[in-house]
Amino acid sequence: MALRAPFWLQLFEQAGPAASGGRREQLVAALRTAMLRGVLSPGQQLPSSRQLAADIGVSRVTVEAAYGRLEAEGYLRRAVGRGSFVALDAPAAPATRVRRVETPAVLSQRGQQLAARGGCRDPARPLPFAAGSPDLRAFPLELWRQLLARHLRRGPTLLGYGDPQGDPRLREAIATYLNAARGLRCTADQVLVLSSSQQALQLAALMLLDADDPVWLEDPGYRGAASAFEAAGARRVAVPVDAEGLSWSPDQPWPKLIYLTPSHQYPLGMALSLRRRRALLAQAAQHRTWIIEDDYDSEFHYDGKPMPALQGLDEAGRVLYLGTFSKVLFPSLRLAYMVLPAALVGPFVEARTTQDGHSPQLAQAVTADFITAGHFAAHLRLMRRLYAQRRDALLEALRPMADWLQPQPSPGGLQLAALLPEGEEPALSRAAAARGLETPSLSRLYGGAPRRDGWILGYAALTPGEIAEACQQLRQVRL
Ligand SMILES: Cc1ncc(COP(=O)(O)O)c(C=O)c1O
């Protein structure tokens, strides 16, 4: 296959300017090194001098002169009318020398876009106020160890390949939990176990969207979702949110897919009202729009119960429900799940086999035990109590800053949004960072609507003492 222009340009630029002899010598050096390192292999055809000149932005005379030199040195063979080829006996790198492979990163157009737009990472060692971090110090490690040891004692069964849809026991446990606790109406056959919400979003984007298909995303909203849909080539349509959640206009053209966080809008914290839920489902059915309901932290609701999931109200089979164990158990477990409309299960499972095959068997088996033996419910009760105290401790500690930092109502979750005076977010964030604090940006979560300056302050991973200490520091950033 012909190599594309960025490959040749990168090769040329990596050689760096030659000490003398200008661009011709730079090109000679670039091609010679590529052949010696095996980046260009014997017999491979090089572009015509006209093409290469256009690709790397030099004159055709320069390329002709460089090709001539390499031919004279025995690196190239040129045949009139046929082209220029790497000579079959061109000197190769000595076999005994360790090769330093410096192959230029020749990326596909998709790869270039992906790398350029940046990924979405969570901090390995979160500082105070990092968003989305659960308290891992409160995790029942000893219990987990015992459950794991029991499986390991049983022999190597769980060391082999597993069901790409997920361990049937875990799927059953997830379906039972969701039907009882979140008002879903599903069976274990509709559950697909994956490694993360991020994988679920990527899979959904891959399976449901074509290039340039419009996708509605809440504005402000979750960057992980925006990344997954944009990486798939979809077109992001930012839809504002108000006190009732997603707020679309009646004359707006309907998209192929809508992603939203209806129980606890990320990052502002409101719930999608029942009136909007009904309207959304009715219109999605009419326009055959898919809805991804990301229920990422509904387990942590502190003031009464959260609203039941949209999926339970969906009569037309348009909702893909998404949940994760990253927050309720621990992030490195790498287990999340989707509840799919029945018709999507088969195609999604097939597609999943082309990604990572299946989720780890041991982790799934232990998680299934943890849920069915009642430990999950007990752990959630404990964490809900701890996190509720911490939210209250944060609200209390922020009170002296009320003239410049305004927390938004937050009935649950691991973090809360707080608004800053317009235009001050960058400077205040820098001042906070200098004091060892992480203050995740609210304004960066907007895709279109007028941006609000603010922070998304994570509190769940901090004890009340740590919250008080971090807030002492925070007070200093705007005295
Ligand atoms: C809205 C939302 N969905 C999903 C996730 C993360 O899920 P996972 O770790 O399973 O990718 C997060 C993490 O902060 C989130 O904020």
The ligand as a Gaussian input file, in Angstrom:
#p B3LYP/6-31G(d) Opt

LIG

0 1
 C      -20.653000      10.669000      33.999000
 C      -19.642000       9.582000      34.224000
 N      -19.788000       8.379000      33.636000
 C      -18.866000       7.395000      33.815000
 C      -17.749000       7.581000      34.599000
 C      -16.638000       6.563000      34.787000
 O      -16.837000       5.308000      34.564000
 P      -15.660000       4.266000      34.212000
 O      -14.575000       4.403000      35.244000
 O      -16.407000       2.969000      34.311000
 O      -15.208000       4.562000      32.796000
 C      -17.551000       8.802000      35.215000
 C      -16.330000       9.010000      36.015000
 O      -16.059000      10.009000      36.627000
 C      -18.517000       9.825000      35.042000
 O      -18.329000      10.997000      35.628000

